[in-house]
């Protein structure tokens, strides 16, 4: 087993929150995409691409990133001002939960050896995460291009598939954290996700599927299976449209339709500037407006911030043994997300614990709770 485990921390399986499986190296920079490049990608959104190749620089020429789109189009982005850090949905969740005050957090995922691992592991160690990282076929890479003209962030994601060994599957299936968070789950993660979610000893399960799970009936069947045994499932309005086969109706009826398909105990559909829609089985829909943001600097990771904040205030925050209402938890998630939007990076801008306490008091007064 030692030859397939890259990093294993003692007690990772006993963490209060165990997040998996989306782990990748993120490269962030600022530039204007050409109009031709915009025509081949979802501008201001997330794009799964065929590959991202790193072209080294020289004394004469600056280095560049070559992005090969799935439609055959490719283009270069110069490396000027690029910054590297650990990212991926599960990493984003772990970092946000840590900044909100949770300390017992574990991370599980596949990464490659070499440059990807050497960049990722020190960044993950920096906040004391428990880690169980096993060898995949290479480290997944995300290139985030921030638009200086205010068009948000365009993400180019080169996801690497991997083989799940029997040893890894057996080990993770024996872990039972208080909350299991499966986020960014794509088709190649099905085996790992099934192994991890199989434990009935885990008290709470939270799930964000990758949009690729909504593209055919077999994958949709897995998505519904995973969602149905989860306590919380979150998707965005574009993913809801894929699920429904038509645009998501941003109304109480719209969230009811999505929740009926997903079958989760609680379902959230995030709609950017139009807020979020929430439904708990047996309850009435809650519509939460987006919290005003003075300046949107970087949209990268905002969905993960919303998800993480909701998890923290629903399941971990207990002031004087008082459990916060769903509406207040959603308001906190909306506010924290707005703070992140004003900063560069997938988890930068998360408010301090004391600022969060003040905001809870403000929202309680506003909601009459």
Backbone torsions as a table, in degrees:
resi	resn	phi	psi	omega
1	UNK	NA	-27.2	-176.5
2	UNK	-62.7	-23.9	-175.9
3	UNK	-81.8	-6.1	179.7
4	UNK	-115.1	-11.1	179.8
5	UNK	-94.4	123.1	180.0
6	UNK	-86.8	-39.9	-178.3
7	UNK	-149.9	129.2	177.3
8	UNK	-140.1	123.2	-179.3
9	UNK	-103.0	136.8	179.6
10	UNK	-59.5	131.1	176.3
11	UNK	83.2	7.1	-177.3
12	UNK	-59.0	-36.8	-178.3
13	UNK	-72.5	-9.3	-179.5
14	UNK	-102.9	11.0	-178.5
15	UNK	-64.6	153.0	175.6
16	UNK	-63.1	-41.7	174.6
17	UNK	-121.9	131.8	174.7
18	UNK	-119.1	117.5	-175.9
19	UNK	-108.6	138.1	-179.8
20	UNK	-159.3	166.2	-7.4
21	UNK	-111.8	4.6	-170.4
22	UNK	-80.4	103.1	178.5
23	UNK	-129.0	127.4	177.0
24	UNK	-153.8	166.9	174.6
25	UNK	-89.3	127.6	-179.6
26	UNK	-110.7	137.1	175.6
27	UNK	-117.0	123.7	-175.5
28	UNK	-118.4	136.0	176.8
29	UNK	-153.7	171.3	-178.8
30	UNK	-121.7	127.5	176.4
31	UNK	-169.3	166.1	176.3
32	UNK	-94.0	123.1	174.8
33	UNK	-73.5	144.3	177.2
34	UNK	-67.3	157.4	178.6
35	UNK	-61.9	-34.0	178.7
36	UNK	-65.7	-43.7	178.8
37	UNK	-63.1	-40.6	178.3
38	UNK	-60.3	-31.4	-179.4
39	UNK	-71.1	-14.5	-179.2
40	UNK	-109.2	5.6	-178.5
41	UNK	-141.2	167.9	173.0
42	UNK	-83.7	98.5	-176.3
43	UNK	-68.1	130.9	-177.5
44	UNK	78.7	10.7	-178.7
45	UNK	-133.1	-166.1	-177.1
46	UNK	-104.5	129.3	-179.3
47	UNK	-122.4	126.0	172.7
48	UNK	-88.2	119.8	-172.4
49	UNK	-111.2	167.7	179.6
50	UNK	-68.0	-45.2	-179.9
51	UNK	-164.5	157.9	170.0
52	UNK	-127.6	115.4	179.9
53	UNK	-105.9	135.1	179.7
54	UNK	-95.0	116.8	-179.6
55	UNK	-98.1	112.8	-176.4
56	UNK	-61.4	150.1	176.6
57	UNK	-84.8	174.6	178.8
58	UNK	-144.1	171.4	177.0
59	UNK	-58.0	-22.5	-177.1
60	UNK	-96.1	-43.4	-175.0
61	UNK	-119.6	140.8	175.5
62	UNK	-72.8	151.8	177.4
63	UNK	-70.0	169.2	-177.9
64	UNK	-151.9	165.0	173.0
65	UNK	-111.3	126.4	177.3
66	UNK	-98.6	117.5	-179.3
67	UNK	-103.4	120.4	177.4
68	UNK	-104.7	111.6	179.8
69	UNK	-77.0	161.3	-178.6
70	UNK	-70.8	-18.0	178.8
71	UNK	-86.1	5.0	178.5
72	UNK	97.3	-13.8	178.9
73	UNK	-77.1	140.9	176.4
74	UNK	-137.7	152.7	179.8
75	UNK	-154.8	164.4	-177.4
76	UNK	-107.9	144.3	173.1
77	UNK	-124.8	123.7	-178.8
78	UNK	-66.2	151.9	-176.7
79	UNK	-81.1	1.1	-175.1
80	UNK	-54.9	124.5	175.8
81	UNK	74.6	11.1	-177.4
82	UNK	-72.6	141.9	176.1
83	UNK	-125.3	139.5	-180.0
84	UNK	-107.8	141.0	174.7
85	UNK	-159.3	166.6	177.7
86	UNK	-74.0	139.4	179.7
87	UNK	-154.9	-156.9	-170.1
88	UNK	102.7	150.0	-173.9
89	UNK	-55.7	-44.4	-177.6
90	UNK	-69.7	-34.0	175.6
91	UNK	-66.2	-43.8	177.9
92	UNK	-58.5	-44.9	178.9
93	UNK	-59.5	-45.9	-178.6
94	UNK	-61.4	-45.1	-178.8
95	UNK	-65.3	-42.3	-179.0
96	UNK	-66.3	-44.5	178.4
97	UNK	-59.9	-38.8	178.6
98	UNK	-63.4	-43.9	-178.0
99	UNK	-70.5	-24.9	176.7
100	UNK	-79.2	-14.4	174.7
101	UNK	128.0	-5.2	179.2
102	UNK	-83.1	137.7	-175.8
103	UNK	-114.6	-23.5	-176.9
104	UNK	-96.2	87.7	-174.5
105	UNK	-129.4	131.8	176.7
106	UNK	-117.7	156.2	-176.5
107	UNK	-133.9	133.4	178.7
108	UNK	-127.2	134.8	176.6
109	UNK	178.1	163.8	177.9
110	UNK	-90.2	137.9	172.0
111	UNK	-140.2	166.4	177.2
112	UNK	-89.5	172.2	175.0
113	UNK	-90.1	179.7	176.2
114	UNK	77.9	-139.4	-170.5
115	UNK	-58.8	-41.4	-179.1
116	UNK	-61.1	-47.6	-179.3
117	UNK	-65.9	-40.5	-176.7
118	UNK	-67.1	-25.0	177.0
119	UNK	-87.3	-37.6	-174.4
120	UNK	-73.9	-49.5	-169.8
121	UNK	-61.1	-46.0	178.0
122	UNK	-60.3	-36.7	179.4
123	UNK	-65.8	-39.2	180.0
124	UNK	-72.4	-34.1	178.3
125	UNK	-67.5	-24.3	-170.0
126	UNK	-61.6	-24.8	178.7
127	UNK	-110.9	11.7	174.3
128	UNK	76.7	28.6	176.5
129	UNK	-66.9	143.6	165.2
130	UNK	-76.4	138.4	-174.5
131	UNK	-133.1	138.9	169.6
132	UNK	-132.5	92.1	-176.7
133	UNK	-110.2	125.9	-177.9
134	UNK	-118.4	162.2	-171.7
135	UNK	-74.5	120.7	171.7
136	UNK	-101.5	-157.1	178.9
137	UNK	-95.4	10.2	-178.8
138	UNK	148.4	159.7	-179.4
139	UNK	-82.5	130.1	174.9
140	UNK	-65.7	149.6	-174.0
141	UNK	-132.6	135.3	174.3
142	UNK	-123.4	127.4	175.1
143	UNK	-105.2	116.2	-178.6
144	UNK	-105.4	118.6	-178.5
145	UNK	-108.7	112.7	178.9
146	UNK	-87.0	132.8	-178.8
147	UNK	-86.1	116.8	-179.8
148	UNK	-66.4	-13.6	179.4
149	UNK	-90.4	5.8	176.8
150	UNK	89.0	19.1	179.6
151	UNK	-86.3	11.8	-179.8
152	UNK	83.8	-158.3	-177.6
153	UNK	-115.7	135.6	174.4
154	UNK	-107.7	122.7	-177.0
155	UNK	-103.9	134.9	174.1
156	UNK	-116.8	112.7	-171.5
157	UNK	-112.3	118.1	174.5
158	UNK	-103.9	97.2	-176.1
159	UNK	-88.5	134.9	179.9
160	UNK	-102.7	130.6	174.8
161	UNK	-75.3	168.1	-179.0
162	UNK	-157.2	160.2	175.7
163	UNK	-98.1	132.8	177.9
164	UNK	-93.4	116.9	179.6
165	UNK	-78.9	158.2	179.2
166	UNK	-62.3	-35.1	-179.2
167	UNK	-63.9	-44.2	179.6
168	UNK	-65.9	-45.3	-179.9
169	UNK	-59.1	-42.8	-179.1
170	UNK	-66.5	-39.9	-177.8
171	UNK	-67.3	-48.4	-176.2
172	UNK	-71.0	-25.5	179.5
173	UNK	-70.8	-15.0	179.0
174	UNK	-92.9	2.8	-178.9
175	UNK	-95.6	145.0	179.3
176	UNK	-143.5	81.8	176.9
177	UNK	-69.4	169.0	175.3
178	UNK	-64.3	-40.8	177.4
179	UNK	-133.2	126.0	174.3
180	UNK	-103.0	124.3	-180.0
181	UNK	-112.6	114.9	176.2
182	UNK	-109.7	112.8	-172.7
183	UNK	-136.9	144.4	-175.5
184	UNK	69.9	28.1	-174.4
185	UNK	-72.1	116.1	-179.5
186	UNK	-109.9	174.0	-175.7
187	UNK	-52.2	-39.6	-178.5
188	UNK	-73.6	-8.0	178.9
189	UNK	-92.7	0.8	-172.3
190	UNK	-57.9	-46.1	-178.6
191	UNK	-61.4	-45.6	179.8
192	UNK	-65.0	-44.2	-179.3
193	UNK	-61.7	-43.1	179.1
194	UNK	-64.1	-39.9	179.7
195	UNK	-63.8	-41.3	-175.3
196	UNK	-75.9	-33.3	-175.2
197	UNK	-86.1	-3.8	-175.1
198	UNK	-70.1	-21.4	-176.8
199	UNK	-74.5	124.1	176.7
200	UNK	-82.1	-4.1	-179.4
201	UNK	-82.5	-16.8	177.1
202	UNK	-70.1	127.4	-174.3
203	UNK	-72.3	-42.0	-175.9
204	UNK	-133.8	144.7	177.7
205	UNK	-130.6	131.2	179.1
206	UNK	-123.4	143.5	-166.3
207	UNK	-142.5	128.7	167.0
208	UNK	-124.1	113.1	178.0
209	UNK	-82.1	152.3	170.1
210	UNK	-76.0	147.7	-177.3
211	UNK	-60.2	-23.1	179.7
212	UNK	-64.6	-20.2	178.5
213	UNK	-72.6	-8.7	-176.0
214	UNK	-102.2	8.4	-169.0
215	UNK	-93.1	-17.2	174.4
216	UNK	-147.7	167.4	-171.4
217	UNK	-64.0	-38.6	-178.4
218	UNK	-65.5	-44.3	179.5
219	UNK	-69.5	-37.5	177.2
220	UNK	-62.5	-34.8	177.9
221	UNK	-62.2	-42.2	176.6
222	UNK	-65.6	-42.7	179.4
223	UNK	-56.7	-48.1	-179.0
224	UNK	-66.0	-37.9	177.3
225	UNK	-60.4	-46.4	179.7
226	UNK	-66.7	-43.6	-177.9
227	UNK	-66.0	-37.9	-177.1
228	UNK	-64.7	-26.6	179.0
229	UNK	-101.3	13.8	178.2
230	UNK	-103.1	151.3	177.0
231	UNK	-85.4	-20.9	179.8
232	UNK	-148.9	127.5	174.1
233	UNK	-125.8	132.9	178.6
234	UNK	-124.9	133.5	171.2
235	UNK	-135.9	167.7	175.9
236	UNK	-101.6	176.2	-173.4
237	UNK	-66.8	-31.0	177.2
238	UNK	-66.9	-40.2	177.9
239	UNK	-69.5	-35.9	176.1
240	UNK	-62.2	-37.7	178.2
241	UNK	-64.5	-40.4	176.4
242	UNK	-62.5	-41.1	-178.9
243	UNK	-64.3	-40.9	-176.6
244	UNK	-85.8	-21.8	-175.4
245	UNK	81.0	14.0	179.1
246	UNK	-164.0	166.6	-178.6
247	UNK	-56.9	143.3	176.7
248	UNK	-70.8	130.9	177.5
249	UNK	-86.1	112.0	-175.2
250	UNK	-77.4	68.2	-179.4
251	UNK	-144.0	176.3	175.4
252	UNK	-60.1	-39.3	178.4
253	UNK	-66.1	-35.0	179.4
254	UNK	-62.4	-46.6	-179.9
255	UNK	-68.0	-31.5	177.1
256	UNK	-64.2	-41.7	178.7
257	UNK	-61.5	-46.8	-178.9
258	UNK	-65.1	-44.4	-178.5
259	UNK	-62.7	-35.8	179.3
260	UNK	-64.2	-37.6	178.9
261	UNK	-71.7	-45.2	-173.3
262	UNK	-74.6	-34.4	174.4
263	UNK	74.4	7.1	-178.7
264	UNK	-75.2	157.5	177.4
265	UNK	-59.5	-42.0	176.8
266	UNK	-131.7	137.8	-179.8
267	UNK	-128.8	136.2	176.2
268	UNK	-124.8	133.7	169.3
269	UNK	-118.0	117.9	178.5
270	UNK	-91.5	138.9	-174.7
271	UNK	-129.8	35.0	176.2
272	UNK	57.2	-125.4	-178.3
273	UNK	-65.7	-13.8	178.0
274	UNK	-91.3	8.8	175.4
275	UNK	86.4	-154.6	-177.4
276	UNK	-136.4	151.4	-178.6
277	UNK	-121.2	129.7	-171.5
278	UNK	-130.4	139.1	175.7
279	UNK	-144.4	128.3	173.2
280	UNK	-104.3	139.4	179.9
281	UNK	-53.2	129.9	179.5
282	UNK	84.0	-3.2	-178.4
283	UNK	-110.3	-175.7	178.1
284	UNK	-101.7	147.7	179.1
285	UNK	-58.6	143.6	174.6
286	UNK	-116.7	126.2	177.8
287	UNK	-110.4	119.7	-176.9
288	UNK	-114.4	119.7	-179.9
289	UNK	-67.9	153.6	175.0
290	UNK	-65.5	136.5	178.6
291	UNK	-73.5	135.8	-177.0
292	UNK	-57.5	136.1	177.1
293	UNK	-122.9	123.5	-175.4
294	UNK	-63.5	-38.5	-178.4
295	UNK	-148.1	121.3	177.6
296	UNK	-87.7	111.9	-176.8
297	UNK	-99.3	-42.1	-174.4
298	UNK	-152.3	117.6	-179.4
299	UNK	-87.7	-6.8	-177.6
300	UNK	-59.3	123.3	174.0
301	UNK	85.6	2.0	-174.2
302	UNK	-65.4	-33.6	177.2
303	UNK	-64.3	-38.7	177.8
304	UNK	-67.3	-36.4	178.1
305	UNK	-65.1	-44.4	178.1
306	UNK	-59.1	-49.1	-178.8
307	UNK	-59.3	-49.1	-178.0
308	UNK	-62.5	-44.3	-179.0
309	UNK	-64.2	-40.8	178.2
310	UNK	-62.4	-44.5	178.0
311	UNK	-59.8	-45.5	-177.0
312	UNK	-62.4	-49.1	-174.8
313	UNK	-78.3	-23.6	175.9
314	UNK	-77.3	-38.4	-167.2
315	UNK	-119.0	-12.5	-176.1
316	UNK	-124.4	-21.0	-177.1
317	UNK	-90.8	115.4	178.3
318	UNK	-136.6	94.4	179.1
319	UNK	-89.1	118.9	-179.1
320	UNK	53.8	38.5	178.6
321	UNK	61.8	19.6	177.3
322	UNK	-97.8	123.3	178.2
323	UNK	-88.6	130.7	-178.6
324	UNK	-71.4	146.2	176.7
325	UNK	-67.7	158.9	177.8
326	UNK	-59.6	-40.2	-178.9
327	UNK	-63.3	-41.4	-179.9
328	UNK	-68.2	-40.0	177.4
329	UNK	-60.2	-41.7	179.2
330	UNK	-67.0	-37.5	176.7
331	UNK	-64.1	-40.4	177.0
332	UNK	-63.6	-40.9	179.2
333	UNK	-63.2	-39.7	178.9
334	UNK	-66.7	-42.3	-179.5
335	UNK	-66.8	-48.0	179.9
336	UNK	-60.5	-38.6	178.0
337	UNK	-62.5	-38.5	179.0
338	UNK	-65.7	-34.4	177.1
339	UNK	-66.2	-38.6	178.5
340	UNK	-66.6	-37.6	-178.3
341	UNK	-58.8	-26.8	-177.4
342	UNK	-84.8	0.8	-177.8
343	UNK	-125.9	158.1	178.1
344	UNK	-85.2	133.3	177.1
345	UNK	112.3	157.1	-173.4
346	UNK	-73.8	-14.4	179.3
347	UNK	-139.7	3.9	176.8
348	UNK	-67.3	151.2	177.4
349	UNK	91.2	1.1	178.9
350	UNK	-64.4	126.6	-175.9
351	UNK	-64.4	158.8	176.9
352	UNK	-68.6	162.3	179.1
353	UNK	-59.6	-40.9	-178.9
354	UNK	-67.3	-37.9	177.0
355	UNK	-65.3	-36.5	177.7
356	UNK	-65.7	-39.7	177.3
357	UNK	-60.4	-43.6	179.0
358	UNK	-62.7	-40.1	-178.3
359	UNK	-68.8	-37.5	176.6
360	UNK	-59.3	-44.8	179.1
361	UNK	-61.2	-41.3	179.2
362	UNK	-63.7	-45.6	-179.2
363	UNK	-67.8	-37.0	177.5
364	UNK	-59.0	-45.5	-180.0
365	UNK	-64.8	-42.3	-178.6
366	UNK	-64.9	-38.2	-177.8
367	UNK	-89.7	-7.3	-179.4
368	UNK	71.9	34.4	-178.8
369	UNK	-102.6	NA	NA
